[in-house]
Amino acid sequence: MNEVQMMKAAYFTQTGDADQIQVGQLPVPAIGPTDALVKIQEAAVDRVDGYVRSGAFQTPTKPQQIIGRDAWGTVVKVGAQVHAFHIGDRVWTNSMGYGGRQGVTAQFAAIPESRLFSMPAGDPSSWLALVHPGATAAIIVTQLLKLKPDQTLLIEGGAGHVGRLLIQCAKIAGLHAITTANPRDFPALEALGSEVIDYAAGWEQQLSQLVDAIIDTSGRVPLQLNLDQLALGGCIILIAASQNPEVTFNLPKFYMAEQQLRGFVISHASLESLTQAGEWLLAHADVLKAPAFERLPLSKAASAQEMVMDPRVKERLLIDLS
């Protein structure tokens, strides 16, 4: 039987608004010796996909750039130098669609063996919904922070997708997690293993002691207020931008307390870092709880990128390509 030559895909030819996304026919990609051709079942929709498409995230793209960085599917062909995967294997990836790599919101994708992982047991859709926020959380907790068991991590904005995975990763690592959140989310976050405090003004007065690290997922807390809650040698990691691009803080107090401040964007993570995070997630797949998700057809690829930017949309969004 002849191989399929064409496939449906969501792509753009120039950066701009979501209406630049087209859904149409493209050639099935050829694979190199270290690639696998994967029949994609579902692709996730992430905010970074919108940043790539809009041009806000400056990264090399193809003339017809397929959108999407995360997906799962089944291997249908392997290159001559691929040894870890075979035809019929269920696999996932979470680092395509930027850095000059084609995206995965298509019926087929050529994915380097080094960027593939075996699918764990269980619902593959739930796993796909988990891997992007999960990899972000895993890198922060297991690679960036140098905390020891029983030290305290404050997660600001714990009800979000990354926040919930940060709580779970912190618990696995033996850390004491404290989360700021809306009271309506307290039961769910407590069930994940976190102490929870109201995120309303004055939240810092609810802390019984200084914390060893803070992850700011919202960008809404003044920097100096956060620094004031840090113990000696404490670290703040920012994964969201403040609406105010310029901030001030007490520099003498900062360096005398040997504090640290850094930003983190997962799309700048190295392949080694992503691989370590993926392996760590797989090692704990049986205890990680995935966020809720909603499936959308490929025809809704453009509106899905608008939805993912809307804070009222609480579910992870998956594009069905089966």
C-alpha positions, 0 to 999 in steps of 0.5 A: 500500500502506498504511503500517505503523501499529504496530511491535515495540519494547522500552520501559519506563514507569517506571524500575527494574530490567531487568524493567521493560522490556517488549517489545510493540507501539507506534505507528510514530513520526511524523516532523517536517520535519527527521527521517528514519524509519529501519527499524532493523536492529540496536540496540546495548546500552550500559551507559548504556542501563541507567543511563537505564532504572534512573534512575541517569542523570537524563534526560528520558524519554517515558511509553513510553520505548524503550530504546537509543541506537545503531542502524543501519538503512535510511531509509524516509521523510524530512521535507520539510527533510531533504536529506542522506539519501534513501529507501533510504540505510543510516544509523547513529546513536549519540545517541538514547534520552536527553535527551528523545529516543526510543530505537532498540530498535524496528522503526522510529525517527524520527531527526533528520537532525542525528543521522544518519550514512551507513553506511561500506562493510563489515559494518554490524553490526561498525560498530555494535559500534564506534561507541559506544566509538569515539565515546568514544575519538575525543572524548577523543583528538581533542577533549579531549586537547591532545597532539601527535604522539609524546607519550605516552598511558597507557590504564588498562584497555586490554583493554576496548571503549573501551580498544581504541578508545583505542589505535587512535585514539591510533595514528592521531593519532600518539601513543605509547600505553601500556596496562595490562592482564592479560598474557593480553591483551598480544598483542591490544593489541600488535597494535593498536599499544600498548606493554603493561604488567602491571596488577598492583600496582607497574605504575607501576615499569614506566614508563620516564618520566612520561606526558603524559596518562592515561585511567582506564577502570576507576576502580581506580587511586588518584588520587595514584598516577596524578598521580605518573606525569604529566609537567608540564602532564599531564592525567588523564581519568576515564571510570569511577567509583571505588568510593570516592566520596571521594579525597585528593591532594596539592593543592600538588604538583598545581597546581605541576605544572600538572596537569589532572583532568576527568571525561567522560561521552559522554551529556553530549557536545554534538551538535557534539562527537558530530558531529565524532567521527562524522565522524572515525570515518568518515574512518578507518573502513577502519583501525579494528578493531571489537570482537567482538559477539553478536546477540540477539533483541528478546525478550532486550532485558531480559536484554541489559541485565543482561548488559551490566553483567556484566564477564564478558561481553566481547562487544558486544551487538546486538539484531536487529530485522530 
